[in-house]
Each structure stands twice: as C-alpha cells, then as structure tokens.
Amino acid sequence: MPLVLQALVIGIVQGLTEFLPISSSAHLIVVPRFLGWNDPFLNSASFDVMLHAGTLVALLVFFWRELVDLLAAWFASLRDRHIGSDPDRRLAWLIVMTMIPGALLGVGFESFFDTFFRQHVILVAVFLALGAGILWLAEQLAFLQRGLDNVNLRDAIVIGCAQAIALFPGFSRSGMTIAAGLYTGLTREAAARFSFLMGTPIIAGAAIWEARELLHASLSSLDVVALGAGMLGAAVAGLLAIAFLLGYLRRHTTLPFVAERLVLAALVVVFVLAR
C-alpha cells in the first residue's frame, strides 16, 4: 500500500482511538505491526506531530464555543485576580489543574514513552487489560448523579492524575479520565465532555512541544503529502468519534469498549507469541 494511504489509515486510527476509550497509543503501536507496515516515516516525530494536530483540530472545531468562553473566562480571572461564582472561570481553572500531573510526567519521561514501549509490545497488552479492568470497575462504582457544573478541585486532581497514568500506552487518556470521572460521580456524558475539554490544552501542548522536531526534519514532497493525509484522517475521524461517544454515553455504558480492549490485548499476546 502506498505511504500516503498508510498515513491516511493511521490518521483515521488516531482520530478514532484518541477519543474512544480504547487507547490511541496502543493502536498506533500494534496496528502497523499487524499490517506489516514498517516504514520509518510512520514512527517519525514529524508524523506524530501531525496526528496530534489533527486530533486538536477535531477538538477545536467541535468545542469551539465552549473553548472560547473558557479561555475568555480564564483571562478575565487573571485580569480581575478573582474567580468568584462564575462557572466558566471555575471550570477553566479546574482544567488547568488537571494538566499539571500529565505535563510533568510527559516532559520528564518523553523519550522513555516514545521508545521503550515500541520495543516491548507485550506491556501494551498488559496495560490494555489493566485499563479495561479500571474502566469496568468504574462502571460498577458509578452513581452518575453529577453534571459538568458540579466538578470540584478534588475531581480535577483525581482526573488529572488519571490523565498522567494514561501516558503509558494501553491505558488510554480518554478511557482513564472517563473512568476517573465516573468514580467521582459524574454522569457518563459529563465525564466524557470534561475529558475532551481537559484534553484540548494537553494535546495542544504535546503538539507544540513535539513540533520542534519539524524544524530539524528533512521532508520530501511525498512526506509532506503523507503528513497532510494523516492529519486530515485524524481530524475527520476525531470529529466523528467525539460526536458518537457523547451521544452514545447518554444512553449506554462503556462496557463494549472494555470488551474491545480485552480482545485487542489478547490479539497482541497471540501476535507476540507467534513471532
């Protein structure tokens, strides 16, 4: 398959799995291996930047009104040095709080996460299964009584730590943050919406941090087209995944995603043993 089409497929996988609670990092490691795609471009920092940019575009397009309101409220709170009873100011600062654990862990161990788990794929299967267990347990403990307006500082700390844990491929950022939201008593839709809103700055930060690699990259015309295909696939698939999940969780549980994670973990184990 031509590199451009491979990039498009990987972009679609990124867009879907970034927002569905099934782990984008795990799928990006195992899908090319399953398909026998070993072009170094698909594992390059440049391609990773564009995949993050695509998912960021999906978030900005879907949540642009909420994000504009939250950003304006955050700047207003800095200007006034006061949060008060404004729910947007409060939510904006809670989102800032959720970023701290993941940012510290990501900056400190970036090279480790980028290389170690690509060489030890069996650990991805372990984390997929553990993440499935955490999501299942959260469903059993959930009492689903609180909306987005009821998120407090304790919730932000718990969900922020869950986001940091998701740096290990297989746990899933959306999966762990939604599970943490359910554990704190949020409804499924509120947990997913908060997960997406808090994911916007962390994904933007990751894209900006990794974009420095583009300054040193030597790209051919084919690479540029493939980068665009990957970004487009991630953006369109991401938009569809966000819309689907928010609608789905209004009426259904996350248990089908638990099952998908376990199936993928089993396939990874079989794949590793077969090799």
Number of C-alpha atoms within 10 A of each C-alpha: 6 7 18 18 13 19 26 20 18 24 33 25 22 30 31 25 25 28 29 23 29 28 29 22 25 28 21 20 19 19 15 17 14 12 9 9 13 10 11 9 16 21 16 12 18 23 25 24 21 25 30 27 23 29 31 27 22 24 24 18 13 17 16 13 10 13 19 12 13 21 15 14 21 21 13 14 19 11 9 10 9 13 18 10 8 11 14 20 22 21 25 22 18 20 24 15 16 26 23 17 17 19 16 12 14 18 11 11 11 13 10 12 16 16 11 11 18 19 10 11 20 19 20 26 26 19 21 29 23 17 26 29 16 19 26 20 14 21 19 11 14 19 15 18 13 17 16 17 12 13 20 13 15 11 19 25 19 16 30 28 19 25 30 21 19 22 20 22 26 31 32 30 29 27 30 28 32 31 31 27 31 28 24 24 22 26 22 29 23 25 28 27 21 23 26 23 19 24 24 21 17 21 17 17 16 19 20 14 12 17 19 13 14 14 8 9 11 8 13 9 8 11 17 14 15 24 26 20 25 31 30 24 24 33 29 18 23 29 22 16 19 23 12 13 19 18 12 14 16 12 9 12 13 21 13 11 17 21 16 16 27 20 14 20 24 17 15 24 16 12 15 13 9 7 5
